[in-house]
Amino acid sequence: MSTVKLTEQSFEEEVIKSDRPVLVDFFATWCGPCKMLHPIIEEIAEEHSEYKVCEIDVDEERGLAVRFGVMSIPTVIIFKNGEISDTVVGLRSKDDLLDLLA
């Protein structure tokens, strides 16, 4: 599976109503650490169909970034049962992110 690009319009359906844990990556195309995290996010999406992996470009979806208090990027927010279960800021390893999803 590949990542799902989120918008204000799709967020509720894709994340809040999801029946599986969701990793949401808040990023920007110009952000160096975001570029380093991107392959890790893609790997998780491809290798772990038990999770939904989504991306939000903060420059395109400022409202979502504000809604979730994203002040630095990359920020990864884990949702379980429609609720935030964890938030991490900065570059993280694949294992760290998988531990948060489990």
N, C-alpha and C positions, 0 to 999 in steps of 0.2 A: 504494500500500500504506500501511497505517497502522502505528503503533507497536504493539509486542507488550508487554503488561504481564507482567513476570516475577514468579514466585514461587520459593521454594526447590524446589518440586516440578517446575517447568517449566524451570529454569535449564539443567540438563544437556542436555536435548533441544534447546532453542531456541538455546543459545549454544555449548556445548562441541562438540556434534555438527553444528553448522551447516556447510554447504558453501560459505558465502560470508562475507565479513567482517561482523562484528557490532559495532554501536555500542550500548553500554549506558549509559544516562543514569541516574545515581543522584540523586534529587531528593526534595524535600519540598513539600507543598502550601502551606506557610506561608513558603517561602523566596523572597525577592524576586528574586535573580539567577536562580533556577530558573524562575520565571515568565517572565523575559525570555528565557531559553534555550529554553523550550518551543516557541515558534513555529518556531524554527530547526530543532529536532529533528523537528518535524512536517513541515516542508518537505523535509528530507532523506529522510524516510520516503516521502513522496508522489512525489518526483522521481527517486529512485535505487533502483530495484528490484534493482539488483545488490548492494545491501547490505541487511542486516537491521538494523532499528532497534528497540531495546528500552528499556523504562523500568522502574526499580525505585524504588518509594516507600520510602525508608529507615525511615519510621515504621511501615510495615506489614511490611517484610522486613528487620528488624534483623540477622538472621543472615547474610544476604548482604552487608550493609554491613560487618559485622565481618570476614567471610571475606576480603573484598577490601581491607580496611584503609581504608575510606572514613571520613575524619575531618572533611572539609569538603564542603559541597555548594554548587553542583552539582559532581559529579565525573563525568567521562565516561571510560569504559574501552573501548578498542578491542580486540576479539579477532579473531585470524586463525588458522585451523586449530586452534581450541580453546585457543589460548594468548594471553595478554595481549601485545599488541604496543605499546600506548601507553596512558598515563593522563594526563589533564589535569584540573586543578581550576580552577573559576571559569568565568565567562562567556567563551565563545569565539565567533568568527565562523563563519558557515557554511563559508566557504572553508577556515578552519583545520581544521575537523572533516573536511571532505571530503579535505583533504590527508593527514590521518592514516589515513583509510580506504583511500586509493588504494594 
